[in-house]
Amino acid sequence: MNTAVHTTASHHPVVSPDQWLQERKALLVREKELLHLQDQIARERRALPWTRIDRPYTFDTPEGPRALADLFEGRGQLIVQHFMLGAGWEQGCPSCSFMADHTDGMTVHLAQRDIAFVAISHAPLAQIARFRQRMGWKFRWVSSHGSDFNHDFHVSFTPEEKARGEVYYNYRMQPFEIEELPGISVFVKNGAGEVFHTYSAYRRGVEAMMGTYRLIDLTPRGRDEDGLSYPMAWVRHHDRYDPAPVPAPASACCQAHA
């Protein structure tokens, strides 16, 4: 078997098909290990104890005020995206919007597994509706404005916390960054109508909603974010990207040299 290694202009190794297959199989072993670890962590996540939600949170919805239990829409489980859109903001967070761009295609499948989905933001409902219409999204999105829901789940912060310069986020105290931060929370409702909090994730935990990253991670350049000011600095609202360049027709080169 020829094991000679060649490099391209980017200095990446180029090998024979046989050697590529050998190395791909070695990586497959590691990928399977990761999948098995993910399965184990998912089992441990499901085994976490629950906490009962006793506070009577009220949300503004297009149908009027609703309790947390109403957001299940007849299902037994609920996933909440804590969407960064604060009162008075002109538009939602680009990274939260990147997450939300994946949602409409998922909700029909989630429903088949007894799972409802809702985005919740601290902004008033009218502000949410304007941005939702601009983005063309259909998923359910409600406002927690006037309630302590966002603060209790550590994704919205008070002026006092801002002045103190420290907030509780991602299960630890850390320096204040901004009035709103992202997260995902999961709830379950029993036959008696009681609601329980089962799980919340923050920081990179919200990548659970970023399927685009899963595909980007398969490519040779990967996320390619090392030189950016922060990892997701390249992300824009989907209506704010520059138009992609249109490839020249195949004949253009020949015409240019005619």
WOBEL-V899467 format. One record per helix or strand. SS is the DSSP state (A for helix, B for strand). FROM is the first residue (numbers start at 1). TO is the last residue. If there is no record, write none. Layout:
<<SS FROM TO> <SS FROM TO>>
//
This chain:
<<B 6 7> <B 13 14> <A 17 46> <B 51 52> <B 58 61> <B 64 67> <A 68 72> <B 77 82> <A 94 100> <A 104 111> <B 115 121> <A 125 135> <B 141 143> <A 149 152> <B 156 156> <A 159 164> <B 166 169> <B 172 175> <B 180 180> <B 183 189> <B 195 201> <A 203 209> <A 211 216> <A 252 256>>
//
